């Protein structure tokens, strides 16, 4: 009886687990293109792990719209010179970003030039 109970305890959780999709891939970005720049007004700058989220209000030939960029982790930004409060909503910044592979708005932020000129 103990043997069956042990098997049930070990196998039971596997029967009720759910698959999880991890988001740690940069496959949707063309990282071979590393020189695209975009300047805009920061709507959101969230330095987090595993990825930073930057939303810029951009005005160009397509009009004015909010564009979301993904970036390195908070740890990587910190090692490159970013500090809390350096980039805030309302600041005008310039991003260097790898574009999306499908040509849609957004990209992978490879570098940031903050409003005060600090680059990270």
MOVENRA-V839397 format. One record per backbone hydrogen bond with DSSP energy under -0.5 kcal/mol. NH is the residue of the N-H (numbers start at 1). CO is the residue of the C=O. If there is no record, write none. Layout:
{{NH,CO} {NH,CO}}
//
This chain:
{{5,1} {6,2} {7,3} {8,4} {9,5} {10,6} {11,7} {12,8} {13,9} {14,11} {15,11} {15,12} {16,12} {16,13} {17,14} {22,20} {24,22} {29,26} {30,99} {31,29} {33,30} {34,32} {36,97} {38,95} {40,93} {41,57} {42,91} {43,55} {44,55} {46,53} {47,45} {48,46} {52,71} {52,72} {53,46} {54,69} {55,44} {56,54} {56,67} {57,41} {58,56} {58,65} {60,63} {63,60} {65,58} {67,56} {69,54} {70,107} {71,52} {72,109} {74,48} {77,73} {78,74} {79,75} {80,76} {81,78} {82,77} {86,83} {90,42} {91,88} {93,40} {93,91} {94,113} {95,38} {96,111} {97,36} {97,95} {98,108} {100,104} {100,106} {101,28} {103,100} {107,68} {108,98} {109,70} {109,107} {110,96} {111,96} {113,94} {114,112} {114,118} {117,114} {120,112}}
//
